[in-house]
Amino acid sequence: MVEQKSLSRRAWGELLILAMIWGGSFLSIRVALNELSVVSVVAHRVLWAAVILWGVVLVRRLPLPRDPRIWGAFLVMGLLNNVIPFGLMAWGQLHISTGLTSILNASTAVFGVVVAAAVFADERLTARRAIGVTLGFAGVATAIGLDALAQFDIRSLAQLAVLGGTFSYALASAWGRRNFGGLHPLVAAAGMLGASALVMVPAAFVIDGPMTLRLAPATLLAVAYYSVVATALAYVVYFRVQAMAGAGNLMLCTLMVAPIAIVLGAVFLGETLRPSAYVGFALLASGLVILNRKPRHRALRPQSP
């Protein structure tokens, strides 16, 4: 069972900061895609974030794992939590709005509950969780729209790609819990991103040629934002909030990211969403609130993220 804590004003403030950071990532990635390919967008993201986080790890002299299996687990974690979802979602944003991408991204928590129930004995799917999951999936279906489900086109494929990314995030969460217990979170994040860079930088070289920073000013700002701020800095803030508020309350951040991304997409990109997208988000948000509700008369024990 996920740890629940009451939120202080400071925790609420940092939770809002984290939501604003991640909400802006959808806009910055879409701007970068105007000049860079999907592969290069992901390569820049994981490379610069890895450099910064490894710098933090070395400056703080955090202990590094000595078990070779942990370093191998970093590679799997990098694929599940960075390479696959970053790539699928970036490609999806070429064909659907940033606002809709952020709404579908909120289904990460729903998939996480389902995967955890299938993998861990202490995460069984209770009646409350089943209701939350059902509402969540109903919200996803509504946001996508019945026409997209009936007529399969490139936009439908893009939405499925984003959902594939959220499912990969859920698998990564289970993998991290099983393999990185007792490891400092920043070391795990640095190891994961470093492994991702070892995959994506050569891939970008083969597909697009040598990585370069000779880019348009808007692209450079976008790359700097989504790699340095929305990835490296966001991990630092994430673990601070987790320590203050508990892993369960971090689910609330998912609800706050989508509205921020929708507003930014409307203001800077002129995007509009169909009413069904907002209805779908309301259903999805209701499901997440139910999943996040603290059960009564039941002892909760902390667990590793």
C-alpha positions as CSV (number, residue, x, y, z in Angstrom):
1,M,0.0,0.0,0.0
2,V,1.3,3.5,-0.9
3,E,2.3,5.7,1.9
4,Q,-0.1,8.7,2.6
5,K,0.8,11.8,4.4
6,S,-1.0,15.1,5.1
7,L,0.3,17.9,2.9
8,S,1.9,21.0,4.4
9,R,1.9,24.4,2.7
10,R,5.5,23.9,1.7
11,A,4.7,20.5,0.2
12,W,1.7,21.9,-1.7
13,G,3.9,24.7,-3.0
14,E,6.6,22.3,-4.3
15,L,3.9,20.0,-5.7
16,L,2.5,23.0,-7.7
17,I,6.1,23.9,-8.8
18,L,6.6,20.3,-10.0
19,A,3.3,20.3,-11.9
20,M,4.1,23.6,-13.6
21,I,7.6,22.2,-14.6
22,W,6.1,19.1,-16.1
23,G,3.2,21.0,-17.6
24,G,5.6,23.1,-19.6
25,S,7.5,20.1,-20.9
26,F,4.8,19.2,-23.4
27,L,5.0,22.7,-25.0
28,S,8.8,22.7,-25.1
29,I,9.0,19.3,-26.7
30,R,6.5,20.3,-29.3
31,V,8.6,23.4,-30.1
32,A,11.8,21.3,-30.4
33,L,10.0,18.9,-32.8
34,N,9.7,21.8,-35.3
35,E,13.5,21.4,-35.9
36,L,14.6,18.1,-34.4
37,S,13.6,14.6,-35.1
38,V,12.0,12.5,-32.4
39,V,15.2,10.5,-31.9
40,S,17.3,13.7,-31.4
41,V,14.7,15.2,-29.1
42,V,14.9,12.2,-26.8
43,A,18.7,12.0,-27.1
44,H,19.1,15.6,-26.0
45,R,16.7,15.1,-23.1
46,V,18.4,12.1,-21.6
47,L,22.0,13.2,-22.3
48,W,22.0,16.6,-20.6
49,A,19.8,15.4,-17.8
50,A,22.2,12.5,-17.2
51,V,25.2,14.9,-17.1
52,I,23.6,17.1,-14.6
53,L,22.3,14.4,-12.3
54,W,25.6,12.5,-12.3
55,G,27.2,15.8,-11.4
56,V,24.9,16.1,-8.4
57,V,25.6,12.5,-7.4
58,L,29.4,13.1,-7.5
59,V,29.3,16.4,-5.7
60,R,27.2,14.9,-2.9
61,R,29.4,11.8,-2.9
62,L,26.4,9.5,-2.9
63,P,27.3,5.8,-2.7
64,L,27.3,4.0,-6.0
65,P,26.0,0.4,-6.4
66,R,28.7,-2.3,-6.6
67,D,26.4,-5.1,-7.8
68,P,26.8,-5.5,-11.6
69,R,23.1,-6.6,-11.7
70,I,22.1,-3.1,-10.6
71,W,23.9,-1.5,-13.5
72,G,22.2,-3.9,-15.8
73,A,18.9,-3.0,-14.2
74,F,19.6,0.6,-15.0
75,L,19.5,-0.2,-18.7
76,V,16.1,-1.9,-18.5
77,M,14.8,1.0,-16.4
78,G,16.2,3.5,-18.9
79,L,14.4,1.8,-21.7
80,L,11.1,1.5,-19.8
81,N,11.1,5.0,-18.1
82,N,12.9,7.1,-20.7
83,V,13.7,5.7,-24.2
84,I,10.3,4.1,-24.9
85,P,7.9,6.6,-23.3
86,F,9.8,9.7,-24.3
87,G,10.0,8.5,-27.9
88,L,6.4,7.4,-28.2
89,M,5.0,10.5,-26.6
90,A,7.2,12.8,-28.7
91,W,6.1,11.1,-31.9
92,G,2.5,11.3,-30.7
93,Q,2.8,15.0,-30.2
94,L,3.6,15.4,-34.0
95,H,-0.1,14.4,-34.6
96,I,-2.1,15.4,-31.6
97,S,-2.2,18.5,-29.4
98,T,0.0,18.9,-26.3
99,G,-3.2,19.3,-24.2
100,L,-4.6,15.9,-25.3
101,T,-1.1,14.4,-24.8
102,S,-1.0,15.6,-21.2
103,I,-4.5,14.3,-20.5
104,L,-3.6,10.9,-21.8
105,N,-0.4,11.1,-19.8
106,A,-2.4,11.3,-16.7
107,S,-3.4,7.6,-17.2
108,T,0.1,6.6,-16.0
109,A,-1.2,6.3,-12.5
110,V,-4.1,4.1,-13.6
111,F,-1.8,1.8,-15.5
112,G,0.5,1.8,-12.5
113,V,-2.2,0.5,-10.2
114,V,-3.1,-2.3,-12.6
115,V,0.6,-3.3,-13.2
116,A,1.3,-3.2,-9.4
117,A,-1.7,-5.4,-8.7
118,A,-0.5,-8.0,-11.3
119,V,3.1,-8.0,-10.0
120,F,3.1,-7.4,-6.2
121,A,1.1,-9.4,-3.7
122,D,0.6,-6.4,-1.4
123,E,-0.9,-4.2,-4.2
124,R,-4.1,-6.3,-4.8
125,L,-6.9,-4.6,-6.7
126,T,-9.5,-3.7,-4.0
127,A,-13.0,-2.6,-4.8
128,R,-12.0,1.0,-4.3
129,R,-9.1,0.7,-6.7
130,A,-11.2,-1.2,-9.2
131,I,-13.7,1.7,-9.3
132,G,-10.9,4.2,-9.7
133,V,-9.3,2.2,-12.5
134,T,-12.6,1.8,-14.3
135,L,-13.3,5.6,-14.1
136,G,-9.8,6.2,-15.3
137,F,-10.1,4.0,-18.4
138,A,-13.5,5.5,-19.1
139,G,-11.9,8.9,-19.0
140,V,-9.2,7.8,-21.4
141,A,-11.8,6.4,-23.9
142,T,-13.8,9.6,-23.7
143,A,-10.8,11.8,-24.2
144,I,-9.8,9.9,-27.3
145,G,-13.4,10.0,-28.6
146,L,-15.6,7.4,-30.2
147,D,-14.7,8.5,-33.7
148,A,-11.1,7.8,-33.1
149,L,-12.0,4.3,-31.8
150,A,-14.2,3.7,-34.9
151,Q,-11.9,5.2,-37.6
152,F,-8.3,4.2,-37.2
153,D,-6.0,6.9,-38.6
154,I,-2.7,8.5,-37.9
155,R,-4.2,10.6,-35.0
156,S,-5.6,7.4,-33.5
157,L,-2.2,5.8,-33.8
158,A,-0.6,8.8,-32.1
159,Q,-3.0,8.6,-29.2
160,L,-2.2,4.9,-28.8
161,A,1.5,5.7,-28.9
162,V,1.0,8.1,-25.9
163,L,-0.9,5.5,-24.0
164,G,1.9,3.0,-24.8
165,G,4.3,5.5,-23.2
166,T,2.2,5.7,-20.1
167,F,2.0,1.9,-19.8
168,S,5.8,1.8,-20.2
169,Y,6.0,4.2,-17.2
170,A,3.9,1.9,-15.2
171,L,6.2,-1.1,-16.0
172,A,9.1,1.1,-15.1
173,S,7.6,1.8,-11.7
174,A,7.2,-1.9,-10.9
175,W,10.8,-2.6,-12.2
176,G,12.2,0.2,-10.0
177,R,10.4,-1.0,-6.9
178,R,11.7,-4.6,-7.5
179,N,15.3,-3.8,-8.3
180,F,16.3,-0.5,-6.6
181,G,15.2,-0.9,-3.0
182,G,17.7,0.8,-0.7
183,L,19.4,2.7,-3.5
184,H,19.5,6.5,-3.2
185,P,16.8,7.9,-5.6
186,L,19.1,10.3,-7.3
187,V,21.6,7.6,-8.0
188,A,18.9,5.5,-9.5
189,A,17.7,8.4,-11.6
190,A,21.3,9.2,-12.8
191,G,22.0,5.6,-13.6
192,M,18.7,5.3,-15.5
193,L,19.3,8.4,-17.5
194,G,23.0,7.5,-18.2
195,A,21.9,4.2,-19.6
196,S,19.3,5.9,-21.7
197,A,21.9,8.2,-23.1
198,L,24.1,5.2,-24.0
199,V,21.2,4.0,-26.1
200,M,19.9,7.3,-27.6
201,V,23.0,9.2,-28.4
202,P,24.4,6.5,-30.8
203,A,20.9,6.1,-32.2
204,A,20.7,9.8,-33.0
205,F,24.2,9.7,-34.5
206,V,23.2,6.9,-36.9
207,I,19.8,8.3,-37.8
208,D,20.4,12.1,-37.8
209,G,24.2,12.5,-37.7
210,P,26.3,14.1,-34.9
211,M,24.3,15.9,-32.2
212,T,24.6,19.6,-32.4
213,L,23.6,22.7,-30.5
214,R,23.6,24.9,-33.6
215,L,19.9,25.3,-33.4
216,A,17.4,28.1,-33.6
217,P,17.1,30.1,-30.4
218,A,13.6,28.8,-29.7
219,T,14.8,25.2,-30.2
220,L,17.7,25.7,-27.9
221,L,15.5,27.2,-25.2
222,A,13.1,24.3,-25.6
223,V,15.9,21.7,-25.3
224,A,17.3,23.4,-22.3
225,Y,13.9,23.5,-20.6
226,Y,12.8,19.9,-21.2
227,S,16.2,18.4,-20.4
228,V,17.6,20.6,-17.6
229,V,14.4,21.9,-16.0
230,A,11.7,19.3,-16.8
231,T,14.0,16.3,-16.4
232,A,17.1,16.9,-14.2
233,L,15.6,19.5,-11.9
234,A,12.2,17.9,-11.9
235,Y,13.8,14.7,-10.4
236,V,15.3,16.7,-7.6
237,V,12.0,18.4,-6.8
238,Y,10.1,15.1,-7.2
239,F,12.2,13.4,-4.5
240,R,11.9,16.4,-2.2
241,V,8.1,16.4,-2.5
242,Q,8.1,12.6,-2.1
243,A,10.0,12.9,1.2
244,M,7.6,15.6,2.5
245,A,4.3,14.3,1.2
246,G,4.7,10.6,0.5
247,A,4.5,8.7,-2.7
248,G,0.7,8.5,-2.7
249,N,0.1,12.3,-2.7
250,L,2.4,12.7,-5.7
251,M,-0.5,11.3,-7.7
252,L,-2.1,14.7,-7.2
253,C,0.6,16.2,-9.4
254,T,-0.8,14.2,-12.3
255,L,-4.1,16.1,-12.0
256,M,-2.4,19.4,-11.9
257,V,-0.1,18.9,-15.0
258,A,-2.8,18.5,-17.6
259,P,-4.6,21.9,-17.0
260,I,-1.2,23.7,-17.1
261,A,-0.3,22.0,-20.4
262,I,-3.7,22.7,-21.9
263,V,-3.4,26.4,-21.1
264,L,0.1,26.7,-22.4
265,G,-0.9,24.9,-25.6
266,A,-3.8,27.2,-26.1
267,V,-1.8,30.4,-25.5
268,F,1.4,29.6,-27.4
269,L,0.3,27.2,-30.0
270,G,-3.4,28.2,-30.5
271,E,-4.6,24.6,-29.7
272,T,-8.2,23.8,-29.0
273,L,-9.6,20.6,-27.5
274,R,-13.0,19.0,-28.2
275,P,-15.5,19.0,-25.3
276,S,-15.1,15.2,-25.0
277,A,-11.4,15.7,-24.0
278,Y,-12.4,17.8,-21.0
279,V,-15.2,15.3,-20.1
280,G,-12.6,12.5,-20.3
281,F,-10.2,14.4,-18.1
282,A,-12.9,14.9,-15.5
283,L,-13.6,11.2,-15.5
284,L,-9.9,10.4,-15.3
285,A,-9.4,12.9,-12.5
286,S,-12.3,11.4,-10.6
287,G,-10.7,8.0,-10.9
288,L,-7.3,9.3,-9.7
289,V,-8.9,11.0,-6.7
290,I,-10.6,7.7,-5.7
291,L,-7.3,5.8,-6.2
292,N,-5.5,8.5,-4.0
293,R,-8.1,8.4,-1.2
294,K,-6.7,7.1,2.1
295,P,-8.6,3.9,3.2
296,R,-10.2,4.1,6.6
297,H,-9.5,1.8,9.5
298,R,-6.4,0.3,7.8
299,A,-2.8,0.6,8.8
300,L,-0.6,1.9,6.0
301,R,3.1,1.0,5.9
302,P,5.7,2.9,4.0
303,Q,7.3,1.4,0.9
304,S,10.1,2.1,-1.4
305,P,9.1,4.2,-4.4
